[in-house]
């Protein structure tokens, strides 16, 4: 299971922790890093048991679960850029007066209004989650949707596709199997997402690729590898250095 699917299937408690607790290891929900249980991990003259080392990983790599989640696309969080900024200042322990001065807002009353609005949003979210859980219990036969990758640059109806539909499209565009020749690159947005998602799985998430290495993987699949490479970046599946010297899977 890829990290995006694992993230969306995780409980609120696990997302809050930033990792899942599995039989033999802990898995970071933010990047997919796995920490094996039963091993002592040394780091800078400190010894960590597995769970503590996972917590250290999250702090060292992602600053905190809060900062990672707060940095997601607003389509993922439902927050405006302004709300995300204020929420971060609240998290950092700033007083209403300090926030007022930093944001150059005329009155601390405005900050208190934002606190109230966010609390109201929390109550609404809890109610909605409860209703969605009841809906899932009511219809166990409901087909799951393709999970949205957390680094998606555009989140809209193009992700309105079920896992069953995804499998049918993969068989259509990759009749000889994923990794083999792509029949054609689709024009429909939903189909593009399915194809690009499949191609992304061919890359090692822990590795950085040169442009030449990236091209060598894509070209046997589709002759216009430049177009595929561009779309992988454009749709948020991969990222690269500004000078194009390194490419990697976004997490």
Secondary structure as GFF3:
##gff-version 3
##sequence-region A 1 251
A	DSSP	alpha_helix	3	9	.	.	.	ID=ss1
A	DSSP	alpha_helix	12	17	.	.	.	ID=ss2
A	DSSP	beta_strand	19	21	.	.	.	ID=ss3
A	DSSP	beta_strand	25	28	.	.	.	ID=ss4
A	DSSP	beta_strand	34	36	.	.	.	ID=ss5
A	DSSP	beta_strand	41	43	.	.	.	ID=ss6
A	DSSP	beta_strand	46	48	.	.	.	ID=ss7
A	DSSP	alpha_helix	50	62	.	.	.	ID=ss8
A	DSSP	alpha_helix	65	70	.	.	.	ID=ss9
A	DSSP	alpha_helix	74	77	.	.	.	ID=ss10
A	DSSP	alpha_helix	81	91	.	.	.	ID=ss11
A	DSSP	alpha_helix	96	103	.	.	.	ID=ss12
A	DSSP	alpha_helix	108	138	.	.	.	ID=ss13
A	DSSP	three_ten_helix	157	159	.	.	.	ID=ss14
A	DSSP	alpha_helix	163	173	.	.	.	ID=ss15
A	DSSP	alpha_helix	189	200	.	.	.	ID=ss16
A	DSSP	alpha_helix	211	219	.	.	.	ID=ss17
A	DSSP	alpha_helix	225	234	.	.	.	ID=ss18
A	DSSP	beta_strand	238	240	.	.	.	ID=ss19
A	DSSP	beta_strand	247	249	.	.	.	ID=ss20
###
